[in-house]
């Protein structure tokens, strides 16, 4: 085998190895993208659960306040309704 053939064979072997490394790199990038998407979904789910918990707590607190003072709550709701009626009724 001549020096040129030996160099071509070495270059061919290096290219095969490089191709295998690029394939492995592509698989690693694909795996990383999949994991990042999964982590983002988990973070969004956790944020949504916290927000839902806060809203539910606020609604429960409001319900307890209304039950504790029903007359005051009804008068307040009536007053707000009258004010909104005046504001939106004047736009005709």
HELIX and SHEET records of a PDB file:
HELIX    1   1 UNK A    3  UNK A   68  1                                  66    
HELIX    2   2 UNK A   70  UNK A   89  1                                  20    
END                                                                             
